[in-house]
Amino acid sequence: MDKVISCYLDVSLTREYMMNTFKFQESEIKDLFKAELLAVRDAGSWWLSLPGAGMFIKSHIRGRKAILLMIRKCKYKEILQKELEVRKLPKAAKLGIAYHIHDIIGADLVSCIDTTSGKLLRLNE
């Protein structure tokens, strides 16, 4: 599978391509499907898949929405990072507040302003 992923740039594969180009056998394709590394796209073609990726994305999106909502509800749509770190996220956001703070900073959804009290996170809108 390493050889396939390193030289193939698309996210879908067909039976013919896997058998002709990479010399996969039918049993090997079935094993990849059972290991959840391939998901059905349509008859004879599959999407490359990562087990558990759906749960990660779901938690990531819910956490991002929750933390942005917290900032939106604050006066002037800004909050000190220290204050935000002590708040609780909903149970659906399982990745932790620190992860989501770094996420919104990295995604440029907030501006970081250094103040004498610490970093101020201001919502970009």
Number of C-alpha atoms within 10 A of each C-alpha: 9 6 8 12 11 8 8 10 8 9 11 15 19 14 15 13 12 16 14 10 9 12 11 15 13 11 9 12 16 12 13 15 16 11 13 15 16 22 19 15 13 9 8 10 17 18 16 18 18 12 12 9 10 11 10 14 11 13 18 20 13 19 25 21 14 19 20 17 12 17 19 15 11 11 8 10 17 20 19 18 18 13 11 19 14 10 10 13 20 11 11 13 21 17 16 16 20 12 13 24 20 11 16 18 15 11 9 12 16 21 16 17 12 11 9 6 9 13 16 20 23 21 19 10 6
